[in-house]
């Protein structure tokens, strides 16, 4: 069975601070895909990143970076120099297919960036 | 989101009423699935389909029916709504063959009173 844990329910930071959102996953499959989605107050789900289990390279996209460590089954997400627009709920998810059929979601981390 | 249309956006039902949540995609995707989002529980898989004529149960299927008679459409049916089905519902569409992201619909907020 697959499971994703986001232990941080709510995080508040002051604007321009860095913040890391934790994600720990469980699966017995050797091929799997990890995702992060952002859900702003408007409610839609915005795709941020997909990473497959064979690619442990860290990724950076602007102020966003992701640290994938198979040894600790973690796929953490860091926002550098946070901005008010980063305030949202962030979900980590696992799928056994690269296009995300049958996602297993974490419970989400609500991030509030205080101006 | 591009190519995935969910209707309605909002709905209020009385206990015991039935309704169908519609999901349509125009990207010729094989994979479609339904999730419900509840506070503190993330999104949970209700039913999924890997192609026309093929459906299967997810994590929380009770109280919901689905069918996939065409590639484009994947409706979710509530036969007898219950207050426990008050939730936000998302449809997801993805390609089995193309290495592209899956797409979520905009969501349907359902309240059962």
Interface residues (C-beta under 8 A of the other chain):
Chain A: X4 X6 X9 X43 X44 X45 X47 X50 X91 X93 X97 X98 X99 X100 X101 X102 X103 X104 X105 X106 X107 X108
Chain B: X1 X31 X33 X35 X40 X41 X42 X43 X44 X45 X48 X50 X58 X88 X90 X92 X94 X95 X96 X98 X99 X100 X101 X102 X104 X106 X107
